[in-house]
Amino acid sequence: MRFNRMLLSATLVVVALVLQVSVLARLQLPGAVPDLLLLTVLGLALVYGHVSGALIGFGAGLLADLAPPADHAVGRYALVLCVIGYLAGLAKPENGRLMSAVGPMFVVVGSAIGSTLLYAGVGALVGDTAARHVGLTSLLFTAALYDLLLAPFTVPFIMALARRADNDPLAETNAASDVSAGWLSSGTGLRIGNQRGGLRVKAARARVARAGRIKVKGAKRL
């Protein structure tokens, strides 16, 4: 990984972990906790690919394992995020653009469910049965729901920052809006940037048409 990738990834992971521990974990929501760290790994993996996604996921998970008030075996969440980061990196868009919200939505939901199952599975191997007492079904549903609701406000902007730091040609002034358009279009295939451009063209045509009608009326009066 290049230095700018490492610096940005480390910064985003630390910020996400601090917010996760100090804010999201204290909301006392029913079921799971919104996983901002997971969404950060997903956003970076969708830009940098599967190898970088696995490395970032391992580092982020290891920090989460060591950060208080962690009460599980060290390396458990590192393994989970390493696998999730690798798999999410395989879903990296070929042209780098998110044209629809459907693909990223499936990635987020699949990652939320997969990380919960993998975390519970690894816990069962080491004798941690906390998931059984909470209810695995409730954890899966709430994890997918919370992460899906939080994703449109985090993943597109993380991807835009990653592209800009990587000097990606897509990271122009409209990069963030292009990435966000894929989420906000809700799978319709329409792009918000094109819609705005189309509205501008229609307005210009309407002004030209009105000017032409005024000129014709003036000529008839003469």
RAVENKA-V885688 format. One record per residue. RES is the residue in three letters. PHI is phi in whole degrees, -180 to 180 (999 if undefined). PSI is psi in whole degrees, -180 to 180 (NA if undefined). OMEGA is omega as a letter, one per 30 degrees, with the letter a starting at -180 (999 if undefined). Layout:
res/phi/psi/omega
RES/PHI/PSI/OMEGA
RES/PHI/PSI/OMEGA
This chain:
res/phi/psi/omega
MET/999/139/l
ARG/-73/162/a
PHE/-62/-42/a
ASN/-65/-34/l
ARG/-66/-45/a
MET/-64/-42/a
LEU/-65/-47/a
LEU/-65/-44/a
SER/-62/-44/l
ALA/-64/-41/a
THR/-64/-48/a
LEU/-65/-39/a
VAL/-66/-43/a
VAL/-65/-45/l
VAL/-62/-44/l
ALA/-63/-40/a
LEU/-67/-41/l
VAL/-63/-46/l
LEU/-65/-36/l
GLN/-63/-46/a
VAL/-78/-41/a
SER/-88/-22/a
VAL/-119/-63/a
LEU/-65/-39/a
ALA/-69/-17/a
ARG/-100/4/l
LEU/-74/-20/l
GLN/56/46/l
LEU/-76/151/l
PRO/-67/139/l
GLY/83/-132/a
ALA/-78/174/l
VAL/-105/135/l
PRO/-54/128/a
ASP/-101/85/l
LEU/-67/-32/l
LEU/-65/-40/l
LEU/-63/-44/a
LEU/-65/-34/l
THR/-64/-44/l
VAL/-63/-41/l
LEU/-62/-47/a
GLY/-61/-42/l
LEU/-71/-39/a
ALA/-67/-34/l
LEU/-69/-15/l
VAL/-103/-43/a
TYR/-91/-15/l
GLY/97/-178/a
HIS/-74/-36/a
VAL/-68/-52/l
SER/-64/-36/l
GLY/-61/-39/l
ALA/-68/-41/l
LEU/-67/-44/l
ILE/-64/-43/l
GLY/-62/-41/l
PHE/-65/-45/l
GLY/-64/-43/l
ALA/-64/-43/l
GLY/-66/-36/l
LEU/-67/-39/l
LEU/-62/-42/l
ALA/-65/-34/l
ASP/-66/-33/a
LEU/-92/-20/a
ALA/-75/136/l
PRO/-70/149/g
PRO/-99/53/a
ALA/-60/132/a
ASP/-126/24/a
HIS/-122/174/a
ALA/-66/139/l
VAL/-66/133/a
GLY/102/-11/a
ARG/-69/-52/a
TYR/-74/-26/l
ALA/-62/-41/l
LEU/-64/-43/a
VAL/-62/-52/a
LEU/-71/-28/l
CYS/-63/-46/l
VAL/-66/-44/a
ILE/-65/-42/l
GLY/-63/-39/l
TYR/-65/-48/a
LEU/-66/-39/l
ALA/-66/-35/l
GLY/-64/-26/l
LEU/-69/-22/l
ALA/-92/12/l
LYS/-58/129/l
PRO/-60/138/a
GLU/-63/-41/a
ASN/-95/2/l
GLY/83/-4/a
ARG/-109/142/l
LEU/-96/102/a
MET/-85/-15/a
SER/-148/154/l
ALA/-82/-13/a
VAL/-64/-50/a
GLY/-60/-55/l
PRO/-61/-34/l
MET/-63/-42/l
PHE/-65/-38/l
VAL/-63/-44/a
VAL/-65/-49/a
VAL/-63/-46/l
GLY/-62/-39/l
SER/-69/-40/l
ALA/-63/-46/l
ILE/-69/-45/a
GLY/-63/-43/l
SER/-66/-38/l
THR/-66/-45/l
LEU/-65/-43/a
LEU/-67/-40/l
TYR/-64/-44/l
ALA/-67/-38/l
GLY/-66/-45/l
VAL/-65/-38/l
GLY/-63/-39/l
ALA/-64/-34/l
LEU/-69/-31/a
VAL/-100/8/l
GLY/91/13/l
ASP/-94/114/a
THR/-112/27/a
ALA/-63/-34/a
ALA/-64/-31/l
ARG/-67/-39/a
HIS/-72/-37/l
VAL/-74/-38/a
GLY/109/107/a
LEU/-65/-38/a
THR/-62/-44/l
SER/-64/-40/l
LEU/-64/-43/a
LEU/-63/-46/a
PHE/-66/-49/a
THR/-70/-35/l
ALA/-63/-46/l
ALA/-65/-41/a
LEU/-67/-50/a
TYR/-64/-44/a
ASP/-67/-36/l
LEU/-68/-37/l
LEU/-72/-33/a
LEU/-84/-25/a
ALA/-59/-45/a
PRO/-61/-20/a
PHE/-94/-4/a
THR/-127/-53/a
VAL/-61/-47/a
PRO/-60/-39/a
PHE/-77/-31/l
ILE/-65/-41/l
MET/-64/-41/l
ALA/-64/-42/l
LEU/-64/-40/l
ALA/-64/-41/l
ARG/-67/-42/a
ARG/-65/-43/l
ALA/-68/-26/a
ASP/-91/4/a
ASN/56/39/l
ASP/-72/138/l
PRO/-58/-25/l
LEU/-75/-15/a
ALA/-84/62/l
GLU/-95/-167/a
THR/-64/-26/a
ASN/-99/13/a
ALA/-63/-46/a
ALA/-64/-40/a
SER/-70/-35/l
ASP/-66/-41/l
VAL/-69/-43/a
SER/-65/-31/a
ALA/-61/-34/l
GLY/-63/-31/l
TRP/-82/-43/a
LEU/-78/-17/l
SER/-73/-15/l
SER/55/37/l
GLY/77/15/a
THR/-83/-14/a
GLY/86/-3/l
LEU/-94/146/l
ARG/-111/134/a
ILE/-63/-39/l
GLY/-59/-42/l
ASN/-67/-36/l
GLN/-63/-42/l
ARG/-65/-43/l
GLY/-62/-40/l
GLY/-64/-38/l
LEU/-65/-39/l
ARG/-64/-42/l
VAL/-64/-43/l
LYS/-62/-40/l
ALA/-65/-41/l
ALA/-65/-41/l
ARG/-64/-38/l
ALA/-64/-39/l
ARG/-66/-41/l
VAL/-63/-41/l
ALA/-64/-41/l
ARG/-65/-41/l
ALA/-63/-39/l
GLY/-65/-41/l
ARG/-66/-37/l
ILE/-65/-41/l
LYS/-64/-41/l
VAL/-64/-43/l
LYS/-63/-40/l
GLY/-65/-38/l
ALA/-67/-39/a
LYS/-66/-39/l
ARG/-65/-36/l
LEU/-69/NA/999
